[in-house]
């Protein structure tokens, strides 16, 4: 099973993982260039991923429900809102993501290609299915 590590290590990852476990984070966005740099294949619908903490331990399993490659400037409010991070508008989401990627040394422009993933919480290490029948 492949893994999913959200955000940057530390407080950010812990907060994002908690949002997934609470059910409010159902999407994430990454840079397409990072897939090439890491020789990583895109996720696919139905794929199960282990959601990892900073120590590499699984905190949950998520199932991919959607994969889209699109320019930064074409990300929709529906996707941004599904990220569940409290942004009040698409403009706020864009500004926050521009700051995040600029801090990592990968500034984005409107034509920068992104991978937009949607997912559902499929289980936790205790084995519970968080969305039976979904």
N, C-alpha and C positions, 0 to 999 in steps of 0.2 A: 504494500500500500504506500503510495506516495504521501508526502507531507505538505502541510500548509502552515507557514509561519507568517502571522499578520504583523504589519508595521515593523518598527525597529525594536530591538531587544530592550527589556526593562519595563518601565512603567507603561509605556505605550502598548506594548504587546499584552501585558496583563490586563489593561483596560479593554482592549479590543476582544481578547478572549472572553472576558466577563460579559461583554455585550452579546457575543455569539451564544454563550451558555444561557443568557437571559432571554434569548429569542429575538432581540431587537436588531441584531446585525445579521443580515441575510445576503450581503454582497460585499465584494472587495474589488479593488482595481489595481492593476500592476502595469509596469512598462513592458511593452512587447520586446524591446531591445534586451531586457534582462533575461528573457527566455533564451535568446540566441547566445548571449554571453555565458550562460550556464549550461548550454546545450540541452535545454529542457523542452520537452514536448508540451503543447497546450493541454490543459485539462479538457475533459469531454463530459457531456451530459451523462449522468448516471455514475460517474466515477466517485468512489469514496476516497476521502483524504483524511489523514490523521492531523488534527489541529494540535500543534505543538506549543509547549511553553518554552521559556528561555533555556531550560536544561535538556530540551529535546524529548521531554516526556509528553505523551498524548494526553490532552485534556478533554478531547471529544473527537467524534467522527462526523464529518460533514459530507453530504452528497451534493455534487454539482448539478444544478438544475438549469443553468444557462451559461453560455460562453459567447461573447461577442468581441471582435476586434474592431475598434473604431478610433478616430482621432479624438484627442482631448476635447476639442471644441464641439464635438457631437455627443458627448455624454449627456444623458437625459436626467431630468430631475427625479424621475422614478428610480433610476439606478442610484443616484446620489443619496436619495432618501433611504433606500434599502440598505445602504451602508450603516445606517443606524447610529451615526456618531454625533447627532445633535445639530447638524447644520440646518439653518432656517431657510436657506435658499440655495439655488444652484450656484449663484455667484459666490456665496460663502464657501460652498464645497470646493469650487475651483480655486479660490484664493488659498484655502488651507492645503489643498493638494499641491499647488504650485510651491508653497513654502516648504512642505515636506520634501518634495523631490529636489528642490534647490539645495536644501541642507545636506542631501545625500550626494550632491555633485551631479545631479541629472535634471537640470532645469527643463521644463516642458513648454512647448508652444502649442497653439491651437491645432497644428497638424501632427503633433507627436502621437504615435500609435500606442493605444492602451489595450489591455486585455481586461474586459469587464466580466467578472464572474458573479453568478448568483448561486446560492446554495441553501440547503436546509440542514438543520441539526439532526443528524441521524442516530446519534447515541453518545453515551459517555463511557468512560472506562469501567463504570459499575455495570455496564451492559444494558442500560435502559434505553428504549427507543423513545425519543422525545416527541416524535410525530407519527404515531401509529396510523397506518392506512394512508399516509400522505404520499 
